[in-house]
Amino acid sequence: MKNSNVSKGLSSLKTVQSIRTSADSENQNHNFLKLYMLEKERSRLLNEQGRLLLRLEPIHNRLKEIDEFYAASLGKRNSTSSEENQDINQDDKKKEWKTVTIDY
C-alpha cells in the first residue's frame, strides 16, 4: 500500500539555487551551440566571399578595358599639336556674345 503521506513538499519546489545550478550545467551546452553556429556562419561567409570575388573579376577586367580606352582616346587627342589646342582655347575665351537686332 502506498504511503498516504507522500505528497509534494519542500524538496520538490524549484528554488533560485536549484534553477541556477541547472542553468550553469546548460551553459556549457550553450557555448557549444554558439561555437557551432559561429562556425556555420563563418563557412557561409567564406563561401559568399568566394562567390563575390568571382563576380568582381569580370567587373575589374571591364573597368580596366574602359580605362585603357579612355587613355588611348585621350592620348590620340593629346597627340594633336598642342599649339592648335591652345589657339582653340584662346579663341573660345575671346568669343563674346554679339547682339543682333531683329526687325519684324
N, C-alpha and C positions, 0 to 999 in steps of 0.2 A: 504494500500500500504506500502510496506517495505521502510524503510528509506534507501536511497541510500548511505548515509554516513557511514553505518555500515560496517566496514571492520576491519581487524586485525590491531591492533595498539600496542602501548607500553604496554598495560595491558595484552596482550596475549603472550608477549615474556617471555621465560624462562630465568631467570637471576640466578646468583650464589646464591643469597639469597633465591629465591623460591626453587631451587634444594636442597639446604642444609636443609631447613625446611622439605621437603618431605622425605629426607634421614633420618632425625632424627626420624620422626614418624615410619619409617620402621625399625629402629634399634631395637625397642622392639620386633618386629616380628622376626628379625634376631636372637636375643638372645633366643627366644622361640624355634626357629628351631634348633639352635645349641644345646640347652639343650635336645631337643627331640632326635637328632642324637647321642649325647653323651650317653644318656640313652639306646638307641638301641645297640650301640657298647658295652656298659658295660654289658648288658644282654647277648649279643653274646659271649663276652669273658668269662663270668662266666660259660656259657654252655660248652664252649670249654675246660675250666679248669676242669670241672667235667668229661668230656669225657677222658681227658688226665690222670686224676687221676685213672679212671677205667682201663685204659691201663697200667698204671705204676704198679698197684698192682700185676698182674701176673709176670711182669718183676722182681720186687723186690723179689717175692717169689722164682723165679727160680735162681736168683743170690744168695739168701740165701742157697738154696739147694746145689749149686755148691760150695759155701764157706764151708758148712758143710762137703761135700765130700772131699774137699782138706784138711780140718782139720783132718778128720778121716784117710785119707791116709797118711798124714804126721805124725799123731800120731802113726800109726802102724809102719811106717818106723823108727820113733824115738824110738819106744819101743824096737827095737832090741838093742842088747848090744852096748852101746856107745863105748866100747873098740874096737869092731870089726870095727866100722866106723872109728875110729881114726887110726887103723892099716892100713885099706884100703887107707885112705887119705895119710898116711906117705909113703906107698908103691907107690902110684901114684906120689908123689913128688920125690921119689928116682929114679924112672924109667928114664933112659936116652936113647937116640937113639943109636942103635947099627948099625954099618956099616958092610955090608956084601959084599964081592967081588963076582961077578958073572962071571964065565968063560963061554965063548961061544965056 
